[in-house]
Amino acid sequence: MVHQYKNQVDNLMQREVSRGDFLKFVGVALLGITGVVGFFKNLHDASPSQPSGKKHTSGAGYGSSAYGR
């Protein structure tokens, strides 16, 4: 399987392309990479890492009242 990918990369590197085609290829590759990274980041951010219940701690002083909660 790795040999197959190596052959595909070798064929791609041997092919002559114009500057415009090369820039299009690089642009699509960068968009693909950033899209995949963003997708996994969104999955990580969407997963609940903390319990949904908020722990209430009572104390004296600034912010101890129920106003604004």
C-alpha atoms as one frame of an Amber mdcrd trajectory, in Angstrom:
protein
   0.000   0.000   0.000   2.815   2.422   0.857   4.512   1.460  -2.402   1.374
   2.503  -4.297   1.370   5.954  -2.667   5.084   6.347  -3.322   4.506   5.620
  -7.021   1.688   8.174  -7.168   3.875  10.840  -5.554   6.758  10.000  -7.900
   4.450  10.290 -10.930   3.147  13.629  -9.662   6.660  14.971  -9.142   7.790
  13.906 -12.643   4.879  15.614 -14.414   5.485  19.067 -15.860   2.931  21.665
 -14.795   2.546  25.353 -15.487   2.962  27.952 -12.798  -0.800  28.508 -12.643
  -1.526  24.794 -12.241   1.107  24.547  -9.524  -0.379  27.481  -7.614  -3.860
  25.984  -7.928  -2.587  22.655  -6.596  -0.817  24.303  -3.649  -3.893  26.431
  -2.883  -6.212  23.418  -2.879  -3.758  21.490  -0.693  -3.552  24.338   1.845
  -7.327  24.745   1.928  -7.694  21.006   2.394  -5.219  20.898   5.263  -6.688
  23.893   7.065 -10.195  22.550   6.501  -9.302  19.200   8.053  -7.555  20.865
  10.989 -10.525  23.189  11.545 -12.932  20.264  11.357 -11.084  18.343  14.068
 -10.763  21.484  16.185 -14.536  21.996  15.992 -15.096  18.385  16.978 -12.806
  18.826  19.960 -14.476  22.082  21.014 -17.959  20.584  20.678 -17.207  17.578
  22.860 -18.204  18.064  26.495 -15.015  18.099  28.511 -16.711  19.205  31.728
 -19.997  18.146  33.249 -22.891  20.301  32.137 -23.939  21.161  35.688 -22.407
  24.332  37.010 -20.979  24.062  40.494 -22.224  26.781  42.781 -19.809  28.009
  45.380 -21.011  30.491  47.894 -18.767  32.975  49.512 -18.752  36.414  50.976
 -17.693  39.524  49.129 -17.878  40.791  45.597 -19.937  38.522  43.338 -21.452
  36.459  46.123 -25.022  37.610  45.473 -27.451  35.778  43.208 -27.738  38.805
  40.919 -26.457  38.040  37.439 -26.389  34.251  37.743
